[in-house]
Amino acid sequence: MAKTARDIMTPECNCIGEMDTVLDAAERLAELDVGAMPICGQDDRLKGMITDRDIVVKVIAQGLNPANTPVSDLATQGEVVTIGADDPVEEVLRTMTEHKVRRLPVIDGHRCVGMVSQADVATNLDEERVGDLVAAISAAP
């Protein structure tokens, strides 16, 4: 039975560099067939997250050129919501619920080592806990 974030995470952390463009990020998202990706700095630290929705709403819809817009312009303001690799699954659920996030970067020290998605939770935990998470994330503020 899964006990920690490391037990249920997808064990790859494909980052986009903070100086890469939004177009680079869109191409990587498509290549990896994912909807979100961590933004990592040259110091290998997590700087934020970029989602396919960010690209549409904050770049395309605003008339910005994705080829000229650095992903750092879209990095989450403030601290990025993360989970420690060895944190218990209950903490993963609490963090996802509290921050209403569907994807959570997993860090070991300061390095991103994986991602926990709503799908990872669904495939590793019982239906009741999954249902509670989906309901909490989907609830209107």
N, C-alpha and C positions, 0 to 999 in steps of 0.2 A: 504494500500500500504506500502511496506517495506521502512523504512526510515533509519535504522541503521544496522550495522553489526550484532547486537544481533537479529534483526528481521529475518535475512536470514541464520544465521549460524546453523550448526548442533551442538546442545547444549551439546556435550560431548567432553571432551579433554582426550582421552586415551593416556597417556604418557608412554614411556618406560624410565626406570631409566638410568642415564648416566653410571652407573657401570654394567648394564646388558650387555649380549653378543649380538652380531649380530644374533646369532641363536635364542636367546630369542625374539629379535625384529621380526625376520622372522616368528616365530611361532605366535606372537601376531598379526602381519599384516594379516596372513592367517586366524586366528581365527575371527578377526573383519571384514575380507573381505575388507580391505582398502589398498591403495598403499603408504601411507605416515603416519608418526606418529611423534609427537613432542618428543624430548628428554628432560626430566626434571631432574633437579638436586635434591639432598637431601634437598635443601632449597626451593623446589617446584617452582623454577624459570626455565623458558624455556632456554635450553642450545643449542638447534639446532633442526634439523629435520632429519629423516632418511626415505628413500624411498626404494621401492623394487628395483629400478634401482641402487641405491647406493650399495645395497647388491650384486647385480650381477657384476657391473662394478668395484667397489672399493674393494671388498673382494674376491668373487669367481674367477673372471677373473685374479686377481693378485696372486692367489694361497694361499690366507690367509685362516686360519681355522676359520669359523664363530663361533665355540664353544669357541674359545680362544680370539676373537677380541672384545674388548668393544665398544659399540656404540659411546662412547665419541670420539673414533678415527675418526668417520665419521661426528661428529657434524659440522655444518656449521661454517666456520671460520669467525670471526667478529660477527657483530650483526645479529640476526635472524630477518627476515622481518615479521612483525606482524601488526595487526590492533586492535585498541581499540574497545571494545564491543559497545560503544556508538558513535563511529565515523559514519558519514553518508555513505550511500551506494555508493555515488559518490567517496568517499575516498577509499572504498574497490576496486572499479573498477580501479581507478587511480593507486593504489598500486600494484594490480595484473598485470596491464598493464606495468607499469614502470619496475617492477622486473621480468616480464615474468614468474609468478608463477601460478600454477593451484590450489594450496591449500594454505590457509593463516590462521595461528593460530590467534585466537581472544583472547585478554587478557583483564582482568579487574584488574587494578592495575598491579601487577607483576604475577598474576595467570592466567594460560590458562583456559578459560571457554568454548571454542568451536573451531570449524574450519569452515571456509567458503571455499567451493570448487567451481570449475567451474560449477558443477552440481547444487549446491545451488543457484548460480547466475541464471542459466538457468531456474530453476523452480520458481523463485521469481521476475524476472524482464522481461521487454518487449523484444521481439525478436531482435530489432535493437541494444539495448545495449549489449545483449548477443553476437550478431554477431560481434560487434565491439571488444569486449573483446577477443573472440576466435581468430579473425584475428590478433589482436595485440600480443597475447601470441604465436601464431603459426608462426608469421613472422620471417624470418631469420634475425640474427643480422646484 
